[in-house]
């Protein structure tokens, strides 16, 4: 009986582990110029393990290896990457470390009015209209919104943020390369399932599309 009970317990534990949400995946893609090998991390625990900080749980992080073909010289531009989700059609470009952890931050203030409570919050929101992702974000360039939220910039003369220093060291560098180069891309998106995500690279005529497994 004891052995039977142990077997049932092990089987139950196996079923639970198999049903757990997968939060890390890999993908590979290539075009005529380069090969991309990508590992993506979709929740705070996975992001912290990969990067060393969970970034408040508001970001999806991809570790990207860029490998030029035939010793070609190519230029890495982080804006050539785009992460999209089938869940709600949301899409995002990667953010720079200074947008996530700079000495200046974007402060969102809820003004008095319907639903207004005067509360403030500060996150790593990007500039130029890129939202936090997950269908619930608001970009800095979105102007007034029906929830009475206004955006202002807060500046600081303090020393460089340690988080920014760490991200600067680990982010995928923007430069000309001839040898394989690895770094991280950080996307303002959250609450996404791995199966819904697609990472795109490049222009229309030479685009790479990657799904994760």
N, C-alpha and C positions, 0 to 999 in steps of 0.2 A: 504493500500500500504506500509506503514511504517513497519508493522509487517511482510509482505511478504519479504520486502527487508532485514529485520533483519534475517529472517529464512534462506534466501539464503546466506547471509554473514556467518552465523554460520556453515552452511553445507559446504561452501567452505573452511573455516578455519579448519573444522574437516578433510576434505580430505587432506589438506596440512599437517596437523600434522600426519595423518596416513601414509603419503608417506615419512616422514622424516626418514633419515637413523638411524637405531638402533645401538647404540654404546656401550651398556652395556648388558651383558647376563649372565645367570647362568647355571650351570651343576652340576650333581651329579654322582659319580661313586664309585665302591667298588670292592675289591677282598677279599680273605680269611683273610687278615691281617688288613685291614683298610677301612675307608670310607672317601671320599674326597667330600667336598662341595666347589664349585668355583664360584666366580663372576669375570667376565673379563671386562676390560675397554679398548676400542680400539681407542679412539681419545684423543687429548690433553686436551679438556675440561673435559672429563670424568675422565681421569687420574689425573688431578689437583684436582678435587672434591674428589676423593678417597684417593689420596696420599698426597696432599698438594703442589705438584709441577707438572708441565706438562712435565718435562724432555725434553723440546725442541720439543715435538711432534714426537720424533723418536722411541718411545717405546710403546708396548702393556703391560699392567699390569694386573696381576691376583691376587685376594685375595683368599687365599687357607686355608681352615680349614681341618686339618688332624686329624682324630679320630680313634685311635687304637681300634680294636675289642677285646672283651673278656679280657680287661686289659692287653693285650700283650704289651711287650716292643718292640718298633720299632725304627729304626734309620731314621731320616729325612736327605736326601741328595738332594740338589737342582738339581744336575745333573741327578737325576732320572726322571725329568720332561722335556718334549719336546713339543714345540708348532709348529704345521705345518699348512700350508694353501693350500687349493685346488686351489687357484688362479694361482699360478705358481710353486707349489711344494716346496717353500721355507720352511725351518725348522730352529728352533733356540732353544738352551738351555738358561736358565735364566742367567743373568749376576749378578756378585757380586757388592755390592755398591762401592768397591774400583775401579772396572773397569769403572763405570759410573761417579763417582765424586771423584776420588782419587786426591792426590796432584800432581801426575804425570799424564800426558795425552798423548794420541797418536796423533801426528801431521801428517796430510796428506799434502804433498807438491807436487803441480803439477810442474814438471820441464819443462824447455823450450823444445819445439819440436812441433809436430803437435797438435794443440789445447792447447799448454801449455801457461800459463799466469803468472806463478810464484806465484799464489795465494795460501794462506794457509787457512786451516780450522781445527778446533778441535771439536770433538764430543765424545760421550761416546762409542767409538768403543771398542769391546772386543778383547782380545788377543787370539791367538791360532786358528785363521782362521774363527771366527764367524763374519758374516757381519752384516750390519745394517738392513737387511731384506728388504722385499718388492721387491726383485729381483734387487735392485740397489746398494747394499752394497758391501764393500770389506773388507775382514778380514785382520788382521795384519799379518797373516802368509802366505799371498797369493803371496808375492814377487813382481817382476816387472810386470807391466800390460801395455796393449797397449796404455793407455792414459797418459803414462809418469808420474805416480804417485808413490812416494816413501813414506815409513812410517818410522818415527823416534819417539823416546820417549823423552818427555820433563819432567824433574823432577823439584820439587820445595821444598824449605825448609819452606814454609809458614805453618801456623797453619792448623789444620784439616779443610777441607772443610765443611761448615755447612750442605750442601746438603748430603754429605756422612754420617755425624752424624745422620741426620734424617732417611736416608735409612737404616743405620745399626740398628736403633731402630725398624723399621717397616718390614724389610725383614723376610721371613720365616726362622726361625733359623735352623741351621744344628746341630742336637743333638739327643740323645736318649730320647724318650718320652713314657709315659704310659697314659697321659691325653690328651684330645683334645687341639690342638695347632693351632694358626692362624697367618698368616703373608702374605707378598706380594712376588710375583715372577715378575721379570722385564725382558721382552724379547725384544731384538733389532729387532723390526719388525714394519712396519708402512704401512698405506694406505691399510688396509685389511677390508673386510666385515665380520661381525659377522658370517654369515652363512657358510663362507669358512673355519673357524678356527676349529681345533681339538687339544685338549690338551691330551697328552699321559703321562702315569706314569708307571714306573716299567719295568721289563724285559719281554722277549718274552712270557714266560710261565705264567706270572701272571700280564699281562699288563692291565691297565685301559685306555679306550679311551672315551673321553667326547666331545660331540658337544653341542653348546650353543643355548639357546632360550630366 
